[in-house]
Each structure stands twice: as C-alpha cells, then as structure tokens.
Amino acid sequence: MNHHNQQSSDGRHDDDAALTEFLASLMDYTPTIPDELVEHYLAKSGFQCPDVRLIRLVAVATQKFIAEVASDSLQQCKARQAAVVKDKRDKQQKDKRLILTMEDLSKALREYGVNVKHQEYFADNPSTGVDPAARDE
Amino acid sequence: MSDGGGESGSKHEKTHSKRKFGGDDFAQAIAKIAVAQICEKVGFQTFQQSALGTLSDIAVRYIHSVGNAATFYANLAGRTEGNAFDIFQALEELGSAQGFTGASDVDHCLASSGIVRELIQYASEATEIPFAYPIPRFPVVKDRNPKPSFWQIGEEPPSEHIPVWLPTFPDPQTCLQVPTQDESATDAHTEMIELGKQQRKMEMSMLNLQQRFSGNGPEGPSSVAHGDNSKEKQAAESNPFLSAPLQFEEKEVSTVVLPAKLSKEVAFKNPVVEKRVVSNHISVIDTFAPAIEAMKNRICESKEEQKTALSDQRPPVQFKIGIGKKSFSKPLKFGSQNKDVGKIAPWFCKDNEKDEKKRRAEEILKDSMENPEELAQL
C-alpha cells in the first residue's frame, strides 16, 4: 500500500492505461458466455448499454466467477477422492474421474456466500455414461 | 447437513429463480452449455445434471446481480445508461464478500481496483474458448403488423362515435361466417338437435293430449276415461298426487318455455343447421301455439275451481298400506279399492326389510350387552 501511495500518480496513470487497453482488447475477445445471453439477462435486470465491450466485461467477470467456483469444487473433489482412496484404492479406481457433484459444489459455493443445500437422497447420475457399478458411492 | 430443511430451501430457491427468470428455457440451456464449457476447461470430466443446473442458475443470477447493481450505480450518478465504472463498482460490491486487494482503501480509484486487476489478469491468462454454437439473437420479438386504421385507409367509420384512428372493422363476411368446428363436434351437435326435436314433438303431442284432458278434466272423471291408459284414470280417481293437474303444470314449464329458448341458442351457435332447425321448430311452435295459448288460459282460469273441485270430489290423501302390523299405518284410512293394495305394497317392501334389519341389529346388540365376553372374543 505504501508503495502504491508513493507512486500514486504513476500507478494511477498505469492503471488507467491498462484499463483502457483491457477494454479495447475486449472488442476482439470472445468470452465463453455468449454476448446474447449476457445481454438478455442484463436487459432483464434493467441495465441498458449499447457498448458491446461492457457486455463482454460482464461476461468475463461472470466467467471468472464461475471458473473460480468450478476450480474450488475441483479441489474439493480431488480432496474427497484422495481421502477415500486411502482405504479402498482398488474399489474406487474406476471412480477416478473428476465429476462435478452437488456435494463439492455446495461446499465451494459456501465460500462465495451462496448457500446451496443439495438433496440428500436425490438420485442424480453423471450425465455422461459411467458404469453402473462405479456409480454408487 | 440438513435433511428436510435443505430440500425445502433449495426448492424455494428454485421456485424463486423460476419466477424471476420464468419462461426462458432457451437462455437457461445456453447458460448450461457455457457453464459446462467453463467446467471442462477447469478440469472436470463429467458432472451431475443437478450440479450443472445449479451452477448455471448461479451464473445467471450473477449476471443479473451485476446488472442490477450497475444500474443502481448508474442511476445514483444520474445516468440512465451504465458505463464501465458502474460495472466495476457492481463487481466490487459483489466481490466484497470474498475481498479483493485494496478493498480496505475506501477512497481508492476504481480504475486501480483489485477487482479490475484480477479481471485483467484473468482475461490475459485464460485461454479463449468461444461458445460452442452460434446463437441467434434472442428473445425473438415477433413484430406484428396491425390492422390499418380508418384514417390510413381513408375510409369513414361506420358511425360517428368511432374515431378515425381506430383499426378498421373486419369484413362483414368474417362476422357472418362461423369458424368451422370439428366434424365430430358438429355431428354430435346435430344429433343432439335431432334428438331434442324428436323429444319436443313427443312432448308436444303429450301436452296437447293432456291439455285436452285438462280442458274438461275437472268436470268429472268421465272425461279422463277418454284417455288412453287406465293408469291415469286410476291415479286421477284415487290419488291426487298422481293426477293430471300436477303433471301438466310440470309440462307447461318444461316444454313450452325452455325448448324455445334453447333452440334459439342453438340456432345462434350453429347457423349451419340453423335454417332447418328454426323452420322446423317454428313450424312446431306455430302450429301448436294457438292451441297452447288457449289451453294455458283455460288452465289458469280453471286452476282455482279445479283446486276446490279436487278437494270436493276426490277423497283426501289415501295411503294404501298392505301390511297392517305397522303402527303408523293404523291411524290412516284404508282405501276402498282393494286392488290398489297389491300395487302400492311394494313401496313398503323396503321399509319391511329395513325393519327386519333393525330388529335383528337390536337383537344382536341386546345379546352382546348380555354377554360381553362373546363380543370381546369377536
């Protein structure tokens, strides 16, 4: 902070330049979340802006948020698998795949202030084919 | 974790989001695909459907919240259109739960905010994965072409009270023509009409007959003897509840008034068969109308005297009870016609049965009262 304060004028100038550059670069950037979707929901929330860069800015922010949540739940998933594998390495060998489950997701989302309770007995299977034997945990 | 509460909570959230973003399944599906792509990039191989649905819901909510907050900040600054700084401020607000570098500095410049730097860093580092499918612009707003107004066509409205800027009336043919119904529906309709017609004819003839009876009915039972069936005669003689006057009052309501109305409605509803029905009906009504009117008048006139005549001529209410063992049958006078007894006796058969049952039930109850051990065994 101290460093920042000392070179505040320079830093601010750099930040402004970086921001301008970033916003300009958004013109060529294609976020994974499509513009149309973001535009639709922004329009629903009452935000109106003709600038496509701002739409993409929101798209990038959302993508970042989702990616963070996803990577957190990935860590949860890996940690859970590591804990399980200790006892029954052979049995769980098949289940080594990384699956986004409600359990991990709800744990990850709790850190972001989203309180998701997954249904305890909700029988949901992974969308892509997994062996029936490997499915039951 | 929780058992019941969790379920209800998530359900509540779902219904809430559904209410808020209800009806755009297309957008939801797109959000799901995009979120799945992000998850794949992060390193997941598969996912549970429910988890993906939840995460895409959250993504949508995130966009919505950013939009709401950005709109709020834009409006706070006196603008209707948002700009980049509104969005940054909104992102800071949403990210304040996790915290970001420089959040403690209240007066920090938005351009040098930690959120912005993280965002720039993310955008530069993350590999660019475009959305998998081309998307048309949505939601599709169907543009209607409204009907031209009177003014646009250059026509005068049919009457003065209609302003010229109103759309023109549809062609008169469209008003006349009737939307064609289903074959089966019309068939059923015509069938019903036919049935109704037949019934009406029968009723008309009956009515005619009865009115002729009633015309000279009160004068004596001899006129009733003209009737075709002996039942009516018998009824008129013996039991006033079954006699003719009551019956044709009933008829008067059901036949004359109601069918006319009904048939009119039918005619309005279904002008395909309209003419036939109407002509038919009118012919029936017309042919019988004078007679009916005459009958009605006579009925009205004769009603009062008829009543007195009834009380004079006919014996008071006579219940004919076949079985004498019943207590309530004793005070009643037995009818003089013994032949009726056999006829009316079946009415009371049920009562007999009932009594029998009652008696048996009482017996059983008594038995059980006397020796309750048996009941306990049962």
Interface residues (C-beta under 8 A of the other chain):
Chain A: M1 H4 G11 R12 D15 D16 A18 L19 F22 L23 S25 L26 Y29 T30 P31 T32 I33 P34 E36 L37 V38 H40 Y41 L42 K44 S45 G46 F47 Q48 C49 P50 D51 R53 L54 L57 V58 V60 A61 T62 Q63 K64 F65 I66 A67 V69 A70 S71 L74 C77 R97 L98 I99 L100 T101 M102 D104 L105 L109 E111 Y112 G113 V114 N115 V116 K117 H118 Q119 E120 F122 D124 N125 P126 S127 T128 V130
Chain B: M1 S2 D3 G5 G6 E7 G9 S10 E13 F21 D24 A27 I30 A31 A34 V35 Q37 I38 C39 K41 V42 G43 F44 Q45 T46 F47 Q48 Q49 S50 A51 L52 T54 L55 I58 A59 V60 Y62 I63 H64 S65 V66 G67 N68 A70 T71 A74 T80 E81 G82 N83 A84 I87 L91 A97 Q98 G102 D105 C109 A111 S112 V116 R117 E118 L119 I120 Y122 A123 A126 E128 I129 P130 F131 I135 P136 R137 F138 P139
